[in-house]
Amino acid sequence: MDLFASLAKKITGQNKTIVFPEGTEPRIVGAAARLAADGLVKPIILGDQAKVEAVAKDLNADLTGVQVLDPATYPAAEKQAMLDAFVERRKGKNTPEQAAEMLADANYFGTMLVYLGQADGMVSGAVHSTGDTVRPALQIIKTKPGSHRISGAFIMQKGDERYVFADCAINIDPDADTLAEIATQSAHTAKIFDIDPRVAMLSFSTKGSAKGDMVTKMQEATAKAQAADPELAIDGELQFDAAFVEKVGLQKAPGSKVAGHANVFVFPELQSGNIGYKIAQRFGGFEAVGPILQGLNKPVSDLSRGASEEDVYKVAIITAAQGLDA
C-alpha cells in the first residue's frame, strides 16, 4: 500500500487535532481544508478569522470542519491559564511579562496548545525558519523520557521501496552518544511507517577497513546503540554499498544481519546526511518526505519554506500518525 494511503488508514477515525500557526498562508489554508474534507484530522488554524476566511475564499476552499482560533481574542481566563502553565514549565527562566510576549508568537501559542493537550501535534515552517518552529518545542514540549536530543529523518520512497535517512536536518556534528540515539529514534520512526528496521551506521569504512577518528566514532555509536536496544537489528560501521547491496555485504561484512539488507541509514554527520538524501532524491528519483522530528514528547513537524500545499497535507498526515504513538 502507498505510504500515505497506509498512514491515512491508520489515522482515519482517530480524531487527531493538528494546529497550524501560519493561518493566513494559502498553502496552509488549502491543506487544512483538504484534511478536514477527507476526514483525516481536525485542523486548528491560528489567525484572524476574517483574514483566514479571505484566504479561503481566494482559494475556493471550504473551511467546514476547520477551527479558526485567533490568539488575540483568546478568552482571558484560558489565556491566563496558558500563561501560568508556560511560566511554570519554564521554571523561572521567563517572567510573566516575557511569557506574555512570547505567547503572542503563533508558534509558541500553538506549541502550548499541544503541551496542554488541546491539540495532538503542530505543523509549522511554511513561512518560519526551523529555529522558529523547533525552539518552542524544545522549551515547552521537550524530549521524550529517556531521550536527550531530537533529530531529523527523511522517509525516502519510490514505488515499493521505502527507507529512513537520518540525521539530515538537526545535529551538525553528532558524537557517538548522539548517533546511537539517532539510530534508535530512527528505528522507532521506521516502525511507524511499517518498515521493519535494519539499521546501518554508515562510514567510508566497513568493519575496520579504514582507520581514523570518524571511523572510531561510528564503531562506538554502533556499540552504544546495540547496548541501548539489544533487540534492534543494527550494524556498523558499514560503507553504503556494503549496507545496501547483498553481494557486497556478504563480501565485506559476512555474518551481518544488516549488511546488504539495511533500510534505515544513519549518517556520520549532517553534511553527509543532507547530501545523501538529496542525491537519492535528484539522481535516484526518490520522494523525500520530511524532515520528521524525532525524540519529542509530542509531535511537532517543521516544513520547508518551499513546501507546497501537497507537502503540508502529507506532513500533517505524518504528524497525526506520530500522535498515535505519543
LINBEL-V105684 format. One line per field, one symbol per residue. psi: psi as a letter, one per 40 degrees, with the letter a starting at -180 (. if undefined). Layout:
# LINBEL-V105684
psi->???
This chain:
# LINBEL-V105684
psi->iiddddddddeheefhhhhhdgeehddddddddddddefdihihhhihddddddddddefhhehehhhhhddehhddddddddddddddefeehidddddddeehddddddddddeeeieiihiedeiiddddddddddddaiiheieiiihihhhihbehhihhihedchdgiadddddddddddddddddffhhhhhhhiieihfediiiddddddddddddddddgdehhiiiihidddddhdddddddghehedheeiehhhididdddddddddddddeeihhhaihhieidihhhhiieeiidddddddddddddddde.
